[in-house]
Amino acid sequence: MSMPGEDSKRYQHFLRELTEHFEDRESRDEIESIGDRVKRIREIEGISLEELSTRTGFPVELLSQIENETISPQIGTIIKLAKSLKTVFGTLTAEEGEKTYSIVRQGERKVVSRPVAQKEHNYTYMSLASDVKNRHMESFIVRLEPETPGQELSIHDGEEFIFVIDGEMKAVLKEKVEILYTGDTIYYLSSIPHLVTSNRNEPTYILAVIYTGSD
C-alpha cells in the first residue's frame, strides 16, 4: 500500500512526463497533416470545395484554410468532415487501422493535432485509440490552452465524456458555463453548442472520449 506522499510524487512525475511528451513530440514535428488528407480524399472522390461546403455547412474559405494548414480544425470539425467525405475520423488523422483492438504504450502516444498559424482552437491532443478499424469512439489526452477572443462553439453528432487530469477547465455549453477542476468529469451531447478551454493561465490536461455516431 502506497503512502500519500508517494502517490503525490507519482502524480507529479506523471504530469511532468505528460508535459514533456507533448513538447518533445511537437519539437520533432511528428504532427500529422489533417489538411493534406482532407484535400486528397476530397479530390479522389471528385468533390469540389463548394460541394464539401454544402455537405458540412462550413464556408469555402474555412475549408480552404484547413487544407492549406492556415488554421487547425477542432475535433468536432474533423468529425463533420469525415462524415461528409464518407470516411472516419481516424482516416483524417492517419490513424485508421485494420485491428480489432489497440494498445498504445506510454512512450508511443502520438501528437496528432496542434494549433498552427492561428491559435483559435487552443488545444493539442494525442490519440489513445489508433489502429482499430470501423470504430465509433475516439479517445484523447488533450492539452487545453486559455480561451482567446472570437472562439466559436463547436456542434456535431455524437456524445462526449471528459475527465480533468490536471488543472481548471472552462466548459461552455450553449448559454451555460461550467468550471471543472482536477478529478471532475462532464458528459454531454455533442449536438449542444460547446467549447472547452483552460480556465487558468497555463495548460489544463484532460482525458476526452468522443462517440462520433454510427453513421
Beta strands, then each sheet from edge to edge (+ up, - down):
strand 1: 110-113
strand 2: 123-127
strand 3: 137-144
strand 4: 159-166
strand 5: 168-173
strand 6: 176-181
strand 7: 185-189
strand 8: 194-198
strand 9: 204-211
sheet 1: 1+ 2- 3+ 9- 4+ 7-
sheet 2: 6+ 5- 8+
end
